[in-house]
Amino acid sequence: MTSTTPTRRDFMIGCSSAIAALAGSRLVNVSFAAPAGAEGAQDTSNRILVVLFLRGGMDALHFLAPVNDKDYLAARPANLRLSDNGDDKALPLSSAIPNLDFRLHPAAHLLKDLYESKDLAFIHACGITDGTRSHFEAMDLMERGVPGSGSPTPGMGMGMGGMGSGGMSGKPPSAKSAPRQNLATGWLTRYAQQIPGKGLLPVASGNSALPNSLLGFGPAMPISNAAEFRFQGSGEQLAALRKLYSGQDPLHASGTHALSAFDAVQSKLPKNPDGSNKPYSPDHNADYGDSEIGRSLRSVAQLVKMNLGLRVATVDFGGWDTHLSQTYYFPILVKQLSTALHAFYNDLSAHRSKLNIVVQTEFGRRLKANLSNGTDHGHGGVMMVLGGGVRGGQILGKWPGLATHQLDSRADLAVTTDFRSVFAEVLTARFNLADSTPLFPNLAPSPPLGLYVPA
């Protein structure tokens, strides 16, 4: 006789499916957004923060650089630097930086469009104050929001307005590894815990797993494809899970939340007459391209339009560790990034006023090329901020220079902007966060970059 009652094994598989979807295949400390009106909660209205992490260490000096800098010209072969001449010359930017001709990689022409329309700003020479060149350590420090001791490199600090030249007297000290704090949560988790509880989907990742910046935030959901975000077991398993998660403790609440999120996302998908899901159709014929980053950002755009209360989204885009054959891989990656970001912004044109996108990487690359037609792990990198209220069309921050005595460890672009100060300004100026200290302990005060147009 065949029984329709789920076996213990089937039941456990169903449970694992729900929990894996809930926590990105890892069950971490369960925590929830503070209820509306709770002490310390901040009203973030309906604005959405999207954090895009370029993993591997993007070569900032091959992406955005002063093409007329004699030290830059002397340090790199022509195929690993930007140029102001030739068939593949870099894209000039309309920014008023005295004596410095900063240009953008030619594969990033769609980002140039966003820059010239004053929707996009660059912040150069930024990163962690810790001196590590390890991917694992640098990403972990960034995602926990506690790079080293938080002590700035002397000479750091930015004023309002465009990037300044020089600004360092004598030889800047090298970044040093310092005692590190070991927080159990990611900085985005600490931010998400302050968002008043609104909607079923306050936090999501456009990838198949959650980043460490969301470590400890139970309600976060990894949704790389909305159409596939559903319970994978049988109807009997689903009924059993709903009964199992009928309690009031945090684990039961997390399970119920995951199942409700499955239902909500599936109910928002447009259907064909036969009940199958229609393919997602971006607005304005936005073309994301066929790439990892394109698929992830398309998924986030679809979630935004579902109006399920999304307030924070993360996207990872790997492949930037260009030790070898950088001249081949780098233009491909830059084009994919440029295409996907441009499409995302156009697809969500109706949501631009509430959308803020921050692009980061764990560190930059060495000023000098290696012997394998690539670049090794460096220090200072570049960040981008795109979206509503951004004072775009500018390169912000303090440019340290590329002369040997101006470099970190006499080898790398120095960090003059702590990456945390960028996020702190985004959240305080745009998301009504009163105090960024819980997110970024020991962050040294610094003048604002002036990322946003005054309200």
ZABA-953983 format. One line per 5 residues: number of its first residue (from 0); their letters; for each residue x negated, y, z negated of C-alpha. Coordinates in nm, 2 decimals. Each point is the difference from the previous one (the first is absolute). Layout:
NUM	A	X Y Z  ...
//
This chain:
0	MTSTT	0.00 0.00 0.00  -0.13 0.34 0.10  0.03 0.27 -0.27  0.05 0.37 0.08  -0.14 0.09 -0.35
5	PTRRD	-0.35 0.15 0.03  -0.28 -0.22 -0.13  -0.23 0.14 -0.26  -0.27 0.04 0.26  0.23 0.19 0.24
10	FMIGC	0.12 0.22 -0.29  -0.36 0.09 -0.09  -0.08 0.08 0.36  0.30 0.23 0.01  -0.11 0.17 -0.32
15	SSAIA	-0.36 0.04 0.13  0.14 0.16 0.32  0.19 0.27 -0.19  -0.29 0.07 -0.24  -0.26 0.01 0.28
20	ALAGS	0.21 0.25 0.19  0.05 0.20 -0.31  -0.37 0.03 -0.09  -0.19 -0.04 0.33  -0.10 -0.36 -0.08
25	RLVNV	-0.13 0.09 -0.35  0.21 0.05 -0.32  -0.16 0.28 -0.19  0.11 0.21 -0.30  0.36 0.08 0.05
30	SFAAP	0.09 0.37 -0.03  0.28 0.22 0.11  0.06 0.36 0.11  0.11 0.22 -0.29  0.37 0.06 -0.01
35	AGAEG	0.13 0.34 0.10  -0.05 0.24 -0.29  -0.26 -0.21 -0.17  -0.28 0.19 -0.18  -0.28 0.08 0.25
40	AQDTS	0.21 -0.08 0.30  -0.05 0.24 0.29  0.27 0.09 0.26  -0.16 -0.08 0.33  0.32 0.07 0.19
45	NRILV	0.02 -0.21 0.32  -0.37 0.05 0.11  -0.20 -0.30 0.11  -0.37 -0.06 -0.05  -0.17 -0.23 0.25
50	VLFLR	-0.36 -0.10 -0.08  -0.20 -0.15 0.29  -0.32 -0.17 -0.09  -0.26 -0.05 0.27  -0.19 -0.30 -0.15
55	GGMDA	-0.36 -0.07 0.09  -0.14 0.36 -0.02  0.09 0.22 0.30  -0.30 0.18 0.15  0.11 0.36 -0.07
60	LHFLA	-0.30 0.13 0.20  0.12 -0.19 0.31  0.35 0.12 -0.05  -0.03 0.37 -0.09  -0.34 0.17 0.01
65	PVNDK	-0.18 0.33 0.09  -0.13 -0.08 0.35  -0.24 0.30 0.00  -0.17 -0.10 -0.33  -0.37 -0.05 0.06
70	DYLAA	-0.03 -0.26 -0.28  0.29 -0.19 0.14  -0.15 0.00 0.34  -0.33 -0.12 -0.12  0.13 -0.28 -0.22
75	RPANL	0.21 -0.20 0.24  -0.02 -0.13 0.35  0.24 0.15 0.25  0.24 -0.30 0.00  0.06 0.02 -0.38
80	RLSDN	0.06 0.37 -0.02  0.25 0.25 0.13  -0.10 0.23 0.28  0.11 0.32 0.16  -0.08 -0.11 0.35
85	GDDKA	0.03 -0.29 0.24  0.29 -0.21 0.12  0.08 -0.11 -0.35  -0.04 0.32 -0.19  0.16 0.05 -0.33
90	LPLSS	0.32 0.21 -0.05  -0.05 0.36 -0.12  0.21 0.12 -0.29  0.14 0.35 -0.04  -0.15 0.05 -0.35
95	AIPNL	-0.19 0.31 -0.11  -0.32 -0.15 -0.15  -0.29 0.23 0.06  -0.29 -0.15 0.19  0.14 -0.35 -0.01
100	DFRLH	0.17 -0.16 0.30  0.20 -0.28 -0.16  0.15 -0.24 0.25  0.22 -0.30 -0.01  -0.06 -0.34 0.16
105	PAAHL	0.14 -0.01 0.36  0.21 -0.30 -0.08  0.19 0.20 -0.26  0.17 0.25 0.24  0.34 -0.07 -0.15
110	LKDLY	-0.13 0.09 -0.34  -0.14 0.32 0.15  0.36 0.08 0.12  0.12 -0.03 -0.37  -0.29 0.21 -0.11
115	ESKDL	0.06 0.28 0.25  0.37 0.00 -0.09  -0.11 0.07 -0.36  0.15 -0.32 -0.13  -0.33 -0.17 -0.08
120	AFIHA	-0.30 0.11 -0.21  -0.34 -0.16 -0.04  -0.20 -0.01 -0.32  -0.37 -0.08 0.06  -0.28 -0.12 -0.23
125	CGITD	0.24 -0.16 -0.25  0.01 -0.33 -0.18  -0.09 -0.15 -0.34  -0.25 0.15 -0.23  -0.14 -0.34 -0.09
130	GTRSH	-0.31 -0.09 0.21  0.10 -0.36 0.09  -0.03 -0.12 0.36  0.20 -0.31 -0.07  0.34 -0.03 0.18
135	FEAMD	0.15 -0.20 -0.29  -0.12 0.24 -0.27  0.08 0.32 0.20  0.36 -0.12 0.09  0.06 -0.12 -0.36
140	LMERG	-0.11 0.33 -0.15  0.21 0.19 0.25  0.31 -0.21 -0.05  -0.02 0.02 -0.38  -0.06 0.38 0.03
145	VPGSG	-0.31 -0.01 -0.23  -0.32 0.03 0.22  -0.28 -0.03 -0.25  0.03 0.24 -0.30  0.18 0.26 0.21
150	SPTPG	-0.30 0.23 -0.03  -0.04 0.21 0.31  -0.33 0.03 0.19  -0.14 0.35 -0.08  0.09 0.24 0.27
155	MGMGM	0.34 -0.16 0.06  0.31 0.21 0.02  0.21 0.17 0.27  0.15 0.34 0.05  0.31 0.09 0.19
160	GGMGS	-0.02 0.02 0.37  -0.21 -0.17 0.26  -0.32 -0.20 -0.04  -0.31 0.19 -0.11  -0.34 -0.07 0.14
165	GGMSG	-0.29 -0.09 -0.23  0.09 0.09 -0.35  -0.27 -0.20 -0.17  -0.32 0.15 -0.13  -0.30 -0.23 0.00
170	KPPSA	0.03 -0.37 0.01  0.34 -0.14 -0.12  -0.03 -0.28 -0.25  0.08 -0.35 0.13  0.33 -0.15 -0.11
175	KSAPR	-0.06 -0.24 -0.29  0.20 -0.29 -0.12  0.15 0.08 -0.34  0.18 -0.19 -0.27  0.34 -0.10 0.14
180	QNLAT	0.34 -0.01 -0.16  0.19 -0.33 0.03  0.36 0.09 0.04  0.25 -0.28 0.06  0.22 0.19 0.25
185	GWLTR	-0.06 0.18 0.33  0.03 0.37 0.02  0.31 -0.02 0.23  0.16 -0.22 -0.26  -0.05 0.27 -0.26
190	YAQQI	0.16 0.24 0.24  0.29 -0.23 0.09  0.08 -0.05 -0.37  0.07 0.38 -0.02  0.25 0.00 0.29
195	PGKGL	0.36 0.00 -0.12  0.17 -0.33 0.09  0.17 0.06 0.34  0.09 -0.27 0.25  -0.09 -0.36 0.04
200	LPVAS	-0.33 0.06 0.17  -0.20 0.27 -0.16  -0.34 -0.14 0.09  -0.11 -0.22 0.30  -0.30 -0.10 0.20
205	GNSAL	0.00 -0.03 0.37  -0.23 -0.30 -0.02  0.05 -0.36 -0.12  -0.16 0.07 -0.34  -0.01 0.28 -0.25
210	PNSLL	-0.32 0.20 -0.05  -0.16 0.04 -0.34  0.12 0.36 -0.02  0.34 -0.16 -0.08  -0.14 -0.25 -0.25
215	GFGPA	0.25 -0.05 -0.28  0.31 0.14 0.18  0.25 -0.28 0.02  0.26 0.17 0.22  -0.25 0.06 0.28
220	MPISN	0.08 -0.21 0.32  -0.23 -0.11 0.28  0.20 0.04 0.32  -0.20 -0.04 0.31  0.31 -0.08 0.21
225	AAEFR	0.34 0.10 -0.12  0.18 -0.27 0.21  -0.20 -0.27 -0.18  0.05 0.14 -0.35  0.26 -0.24 -0.12
230	FQGSG	0.03 -0.31 -0.23  -0.16 -0.29 0.17  0.17 -0.28 -0.18  0.35 -0.17 0.03  0.33 0.14 -0.12
235	EQLAA	0.00 -0.24 -0.29  -0.35 0.13 -0.11  0.12 0.36 0.03  0.30 -0.07 -0.22  -0.21 -0.18 -0.25
240	LRKLY	-0.25 0.29 -0.01  0.28 0.25 -0.06  0.12 -0.20 -0.29  -0.36 -0.04 -0.13  -0.06 0.38 0.01
245	SGQDP	0.31 0.08 -0.19  -0.18 0.11 -0.32  -0.10 0.34 -0.12  -0.38 -0.04 -0.06  -0.25 0.16 0.25
250	LHASG	-0.06 -0.33 0.19  0.37 -0.05 0.06  0.04 0.36 0.10  -0.29 -0.03 0.25  0.15 -0.31 0.16
255	THALS	0.34 0.17 0.03  -0.17 0.31 0.15  -0.18 -0.21 0.26  0.32 -0.18 0.11  0.20 0.32 0.01
260	AFDAV	-0.28 0.16 0.21  0.02 -0.29 0.25  0.38 0.05 0.03  -0.03 0.38 0.04  -0.27 -0.01 0.27
265	QSKLP	0.18 -0.27 0.20  0.33 0.20 -0.03  -0.17 0.31 0.15  -0.13 -0.18 0.31  0.20 0.06 0.32
270	KNPDG	0.16 -0.32 0.13  0.08 -0.15 0.34  0.35 -0.14 0.05  -0.12 -0.34 -0.09  -0.13 0.12 -0.33
275	SNKPY	-0.37 0.00 0.09  -0.21 0.30 -0.07  -0.06 0.26 0.27  -0.36 0.10 0.06  -0.10 0.32 -0.17
280	SPDHN	0.02 0.30 0.24  -0.21 0.30 -0.11  0.14 0.35 0.05  -0.13 0.22 0.28  -0.14 -0.31 0.17
285	ADYGD	-0.29 0.01 -0.24  -0.27 -0.25 0.11  -0.19 -0.16 -0.29  -0.21 -0.21 0.22  -0.08 -0.37 -0.05
290	SEIGR	-0.22 0.01 -0.31  -0.01 -0.09 -0.37  0.04 0.37 -0.10  0.28 0.05 0.25  0.20 -0.29 -0.13
295	SLRSV	-0.04 0.11 -0.36  0.09 0.36 0.05  0.30 -0.11 0.22  0.12 -0.21 -0.29  -0.03 0.29 -0.24
300	AQLVK	0.19 0.23 0.24  0.28 -0.25 0.01  0.02 -0.02 -0.38  0.01 0.38 -0.02  0.30 0.01 0.22
305	MNLGL	0.19 -0.26 -0.20  0.04 0.25 -0.28  -0.06 -0.25 -0.28  -0.19 0.25 -0.22  -0.35 -0.05 0.14
310	RVATV	-0.24 0.25 -0.18  -0.34 -0.16 0.04  -0.14 -0.21 0.28  -0.34 -0.14 0.06  -0.17 -0.12 0.32
315	DFGGW	-0.34 -0.17 0.05  -0.20 0.01 0.32  -0.32 -0.20 0.00  -0.29 -0.06 0.23  -0.20 0.32 -0.07
320	DTHLS	-0.32 -0.17 -0.12  -0.19 0.07 0.32  -0.35 -0.13 -0.08  -0.01 -0.15 0.36  0.11 0.12 0.34
325	QTYYF	0.16 0.31 -0.13  0.01 0.16 0.34  0.24 -0.28 0.11  0.23 -0.03 -0.31  0.02 0.35 -0.13
330	PILVK	0.18 0.16 0.30  0.25 -0.28 -0.01  0.07 0.05 -0.37  0.03 0.38 0.04  0.24 -0.03 0.29
335	QLSTA	0.22 -0.25 -0.19  0.00 0.23 -0.31  0.08 0.31 0.21  0.27 -0.17 0.20  0.17 -0.15 -0.30
340	LHAFY	-0.01 0.31 -0.22  0.13 0.22 0.29  0.29 -0.25 0.07  0.08 -0.02 -0.37  0.03 0.38 -0.03
345	NDLSA	0.21 0.03 0.31  0.22 -0.30 -0.09  0.08 0.17 -0.34  0.03 0.35 0.14  0.34 0.03 -0.18
350	HRSKL	-0.18 -0.08 -0.33  -0.31 0.21 0.04  0.09 0.25 -0.27  0.00 -0.27 -0.27  -0.29 -0.20 0.15
355	NIVVQ	-0.36 0.03 -0.11  -0.27 -0.24 0.13  -0.35 -0.02 -0.15  -0.28 -0.19 0.18  -0.31 -0.12 -0.20
360	TEFGR	-0.29 -0.24 0.03  -0.23 -0.14 -0.27  -0.31 0.17 0.13  -0.17 0.13 0.31  -0.30 -0.13 0.18
365	RLKAN	-0.37 0.09 0.00  -0.11 0.30 0.20  -0.26 -0.20 0.19  0.09 -0.29 0.21  -0.13 -0.36 -0.06
370	LSNGT	-0.17 -0.22 0.24  0.31 -0.19 0.10  0.18 0.28 0.18  0.20 0.08 -0.32  -0.01 0.18 -0.33
375	DHGHG	-0.04 -0.13 -0.36  0.19 0.09 -0.31  -0.02 0.36 -0.10  0.17 0.24 -0.24  0.20 0.30 0.11
380	GVMMV	0.30 -0.06 0.23  0.30 0.18 0.14  0.36 0.02 -0.11  0.31 0.12 0.19  0.33 0.14 -0.13
385	LGGGV	0.30 0.02 0.23  0.36 0.10 -0.05  0.24 0.25 -0.14  -0.14 0.33 -0.13  -0.36 -0.09 0.09
390	RGGQI	-0.22 0.30 0.08  -0.13 -0.19 0.31  -0.23 0.10 0.28  -0.29 0.03 -0.25  -0.30 -0.19 -0.12
395	LGKWP	0.00 0.05 -0.38  -0.26 -0.07 -0.26  -0.36 0.09 -0.04  -0.25 -0.11 0.26  -0.33 -0.09 -0.16
400	GLATH	-0.21 -0.01 0.31  -0.20 -0.29 0.16  -0.36 0.11 -0.07  -0.20 -0.26 -0.19  0.00 0.20 -0.32
405	QLDSR	0.37 0.04 0.02  0.08 -0.36 0.04  0.10 -0.24 -0.28  -0.30 -0.23 -0.07  -0.16 0.18 0.29
410	ADLAV	0.21 -0.23 0.23  0.37 0.07 -0.02  0.25 0.27 0.04  0.05 0.13 -0.36  0.34 0.00 -0.17
415	TTDFR	0.12 0.35 -0.08  0.37 -0.08 -0.05  0.11 -0.27 -0.24  0.27 -0.19 0.19  0.21 0.00 -0.31
420	SVFAE	0.02 0.38 0.01  0.17 -0.03 0.35  0.27 -0.24 -0.13  0.04 0.21 -0.32  0.06 0.31 0.22
425	VLTAR	0.25 -0.18 0.22  0.20 -0.13 -0.30  0.00 0.32 -0.20  0.05 0.24 0.29  0.25 -0.21 0.20
430	FNLAD	0.15 -0.26 -0.24  0.06 0.21 -0.31  -0.24 -0.20 -0.21  -0.07 0.21 -0.31  -0.32 -0.18 -0.11
435	STPLF	-0.23 -0.23 0.21  -0.21 -0.10 -0.30  0.18 -0.33 -0.07  -0.07 -0.09 0.37  -0.36 0.11 0.01
440	PNLAP	-0.16 0.00 -0.35  -0.30 0.22 -0.04  0.04 0.17 0.34  -0.20 0.32 -0.03  0.21 0.32 0.07
445	SPPLG	-0.08 0.16 0.33  0.15 0.29 0.20  0.28 -0.12 0.24  -0.08 -0.07 0.36  0.30 0.19 0.11
450	LYVPA	0.16 -0.30 0.18  0.35 0.14 0.00  0.17 0.32 0.12  0.12 0.19 -0.31  0.37 -0.06 -0.06
//
